[in-house]
């Protein structure tokens, strides 16, 4: 709900859920896209056009004024951004954010936010070495960009579904417009077809497994 909070649940090895803890943060709207820091000490999320970094212990950091005025005739990117719009870098030093205004890099230490790419984006995923991002960009598809300068390295013919980098290997899973769910190298070269139909893939932490969605009506 507007003005809502982030709820953290502890789950033990047997799957039992302990009492939840609400993280205190003053928000103007509904917290969107909460993402854990790599060391699990903080959560970052979008509150309207602001990025909030909320530690489990301590004061929240609110970063305003970095996003540009939305020129698209759509509230999907801004008012209700998709779940994977916010992603921490593997070393926890920066946060990548996908917005209608493009792909942004926001340093956690207070450095100035930088717009890496101006194509409207709905998802971001880091390479394991934190040098590149694969960005869900709608049309013409996902793009692979260099974090150092925002240059585009490759295009992937992705559907409107997040493309995700393996957390340990240099390979990307995405839903291809023609070939189904595939895993490819970041240059878009020859890959492996996982399923003739599937979307929203998520890697296991060790990079050995994928979980993904498949509609019950699929014939594959």
N, C-alpha and C positions, 0 to 999 in steps of 0.2 A: 504494500500500500504506500501511497505518497508519504514521505517522512519515515519510511520503514527502516529497519536495522538489519545487520548481518548476524545470522545465528550460526554458531560453531558447535558441532556435535563431536564428541569423542567416542570412538568405536574401538573396542578391544579386539584381541586376536580371535576371540570366539564369536565376534559379530555383535556382542551386546552394546547397546547405545547408552551412554551415560547422559546425565542432565545437560541440556544445552546452555551455552553462554552467549548472551547478546553483547556484541561489541558496540560500545557507545560512540556514535558519530552523529553530528548534526548535518542532515541532508535536506535539500530543497525538494527533491522528487523521490522516485523509487530507486534504490541502489541497483545498478545493472552490471552484469558481467563480472561478478567477483572472481578474482584470480589469486591463488596463493603465491607468495614469494617462494623461491627455491628452498629456503631454510625453514619455511613454515612459521615464520615469526610475524608475518603481516599479510594483509589482504588489500588488494587494490581493486577499485571499482569505479564506474562512471556514475556521476550524479548530474544529470543534464549534460552540460558542456564542460563540466569540471571532472578532473581525475582526483580521487581521494585515495590516499595511502593510509591504511588503518592498521597500526600494530596491535598485536594481542595485548601488549602492555605498553602504555604510554599514550601520547597525544597524536591525533590524526594530522596528516599533512594534506592540505587542499591546494590543488594547482589549477588556477583559473586563467582565462584569457588567452589560451593557446589555440583553441579551435577557431576556424573561420566561419563566417556566416554561411549557412547552408543555402546553396543555390539550386538544389534539387527539389522537385515537386514531390517530396516523399518524407514522411516522418519515421520510416522504418529504421534508417541509419541513426537518427538522432534521438528520438523519443524512446524507441524500443530497439536498441542495437542488439544484434545477435550475440549469442553466448561467448563466442571466441574473439570478441573485439579487443580484449585486453589480455596481454601476455607478457610476463616478466622474462628478461633475458636469463640464460642459464646461470650466469654469475650473480644475478640479482642487482646489477648496477643500473639497469634502465628498464623501462616499460614501453612496449610497442602498443599503439592504439590504432585501430581501424575506424575511420570516420567517413562521412560523406565528402569531407574536404580532402581526404587522402590518408596516407599512412604517416603516423607521427611517432617520433622517438622522444621519450621524456626521461631525462636522467633523474635518478632517485636522490642524488646529492644536492639537488636544487639548481642544476644547470638549466640553461634555456631550452625549452622544447624545440625540436626541429621537425619540419615536414619533409619526410624522405621522398615521398611520391605523391603526386596530385590526383591520381586516378581514384574515384570513389571506391572505398574498400569496406568489406563487411567482416573479415577475419584476418588474423595474423598468426604466424607460427615461426618460431626461431629454429635455425640450424643448430646442431649440438655445439659447434664452435663459436656461436653468437656472431658470426660475420655476415650472415644473410637472413633474409626473411622470405617466406612464401606468403603471399597476400591474396586473399579471395577478393576479386575485383569485378565480379559479375561478367560483363562483356568487355573484352573478348574471352575472359577466363581468368585463372590465377596467374600472378606474375611473381617471379623470383627477383628480388632486388638486393643490392649490396648495401649493407648498413652504413659503411663509411661515407658513401657519397650519394646513395639513393639510385644509382644506375640500375637499369633493368638488365638482368642476365638471361632470362628465359621467359617464355609464355607457356602456360599449360592449359589445354582445352577443358577447363573444369566447368561443371554445372554450378548452380547456385548452392554449393555445399562447401564447407571449409576444406582446404587442402592443408594437410598436417605433416610436419617434418618428424621423422623418427627421432626420439630423444637420444639415441646412441649411434645411429648410422646415417650416412649421407644419402638418404632416400626419402621420397615424399609419397604419401598416399592421398589419392583424390578420386573423385567421381568424374570420370571422363565422359564427355558428351556422346561419344560413340562406343568406346570399348568397355564401359562399366567401371567397376571399382578396380583401380590399378595402383601399383607401386612402381615408381620410376626414379631414376637418378635426377638430380636437380637441374640438369640441362635439358630435361624432357626427352631423353633418349629411350632406347628400348627398355621396357619394364616387364612386370609380371601382372597378369590379370588375376585378381583375387575372386571376383564374382562378376557375372554379366549384369548385375544390378545391385547397387548398394550406395549408401551415402552417409555423411557425417561420421567418417572413420575416426577412431581414437587409438593411439598406440599404448601398449602396456609400457611401464617404466623401463623395462629391459629391452624394448624394441623387438621382441620376439613374437608378439601377438597383436592382432587388430580386432577391435570390436566396432561394429557399424550397424546402421539401420537398414532394414529391408522391409518394404511394405508387404502385407499378407497377400496382396493381389499379384505380386511378382511371380512370373512363371519360371524364373531361373533357380 
